[in-house]
Amino acid sequence: MARNAKVEFNYEISPERLLAGDGRALQATQTFAIDPSRLFITSPTKGGLDYTFVWIEDAAAVSYGTIAMERAFFTVSKGDSAFVIHHPDGQPKQVSLDDTDILSIDANVVHYSSDTIKDSSGAPVFDTRSRIALHHASRGEKTKLPDGGSTDVVNEGIKIAAIALDLEMRMRKGGSDASFAETILKSVHGSDTMSGFFGGLGRRVEASELGPEAVVDTYRGSDQDVDVGFWNIEWLANRYDKPAKLDGAAKVISDLSLDIWGLSEISPPAVRALVERIKEIYGDKYECAFSEPEAAESKQSTAMIWKSSTLKGDRVSWPDKIEKLLNQRSDDPDLIVEACTERSSTGIQACFASRLSARCLPTNFSWCRCT
């Protein structure tokens, strides 16, 4: 079917005709060929994720550009908007702009009130920042909207993040689909709020078949690994009372969904405010510990935060030999080692233990996954 298909562009009412009250659509102005021999991968509607990727000749991207796929660039939330660009019932291009509330989000799908009809399936769904889903279904259901109104139909889109996890599993499984899946994943950006910065890479999935259940199992597999990040967050140390800055830091931490963060050049009051804000907005619970618990916001120090749902952490003392080195001054004539740590300028380094018995020194912004 794909080999015999063509892709038509510009089947829409032009701005000039729209302003003149002429609702007739122009004929599609350009047609491009499809080449499934170069790329073709599909997931069935039943028992799958209802998507297909196929190669379109390069001239299409040259003429019209491309729309990036985002796993979930920062956090997509209930109450945000979902805009659908589609060809309902085979009509010219239309955009759903009214009553576009996102109603719920789960592992595989996003539900929204945006207006569609049959033949809208396959349309891209956007929030205000990026493409978040592939529209595929609707069901009759009386639902209240945030503005007090209601809708009789709930629409459903497959999350780009779920599709990306499915592709990762196909790539690991091997076979004829593996190279196609790898090619597509290179075009998927961002991180997934549920699976974190690394997606499903490194996680074992027991499900023998791919599709929705395997995606859910991958999300649940977070206890198989511990994701660690380090962040120099100096700009928040004494500015945590500014909502934009505090919310921005909370968004990053929630979306990357790492298990442990080492924070440097930060103050205890800022960390406490950050942990509380993450809990208020996203419901994620983090605990924290500090190298200098009583330090004021005017003094930059170091801290660790970790997900209490997956880890237990404690602040512990450095061994005596290490503590002695940390207490030395660089101008000491009897210095045993050279510049072990810049304690006076960057704050005391603390030692923390997790269930991995890992000891972490916060440095610049970086990530790693321990499996």
ZIDAWO-V832244 format. One line per field, one symbol per residue. psi: psi as a letter, one per 40 degrees, with the letter a starting at -180 (. if undefined). burial: + if it has 24 or more other ideal C-beta (glycine too) atoms within 12 Angstrom, else -. A space follows every 50 residues. Layout:
# ZIDAWO-V832244
psi: ???
burial: ???
This chain:
# ZIDAWO-V832244
psi: dddeiihhifgihidddddeehehiiihdihiiigeddhhhihidheaef ihhihiiddddddeaihihhdghahhiheiihhhhighfeiihihheiff hhdihaddihhiehhiaieeieiihiaediheihheiiihhhhiideeai iehhihihhddddddddddddddaadeddddddddeehiaihddeadebe hehhhdhdiiaddddddddeeeeeihhhihhhfdeedfeeehdddddddd ddddddfidhhhhifiiddddddddddddddeehhiiiiidgdeiieehh aiiiiihedeihiihiiiidddddddeiieehdfhdihfdigdddeihhi hihaeefhhhhhaihiiihh.
burial: ------+++--+-------------------+-+----+++++----+++ ++++++------------+++++++++--+++++++++---+++++--++ ++++++++++++++++---++++++++--+++++++++------+----- +-++++++++++++++++++++----+--++--++-++++++++++++++ +++-+-+--++++++++++-++-+++++++++++-+++-+-----+-+++ +++++++++++++++++++++++++-++--++-+-+++++++--+-+-++ +++++++--++-+-+--+-------+--------------+-+--+++++ ++-+----++++----+-+--
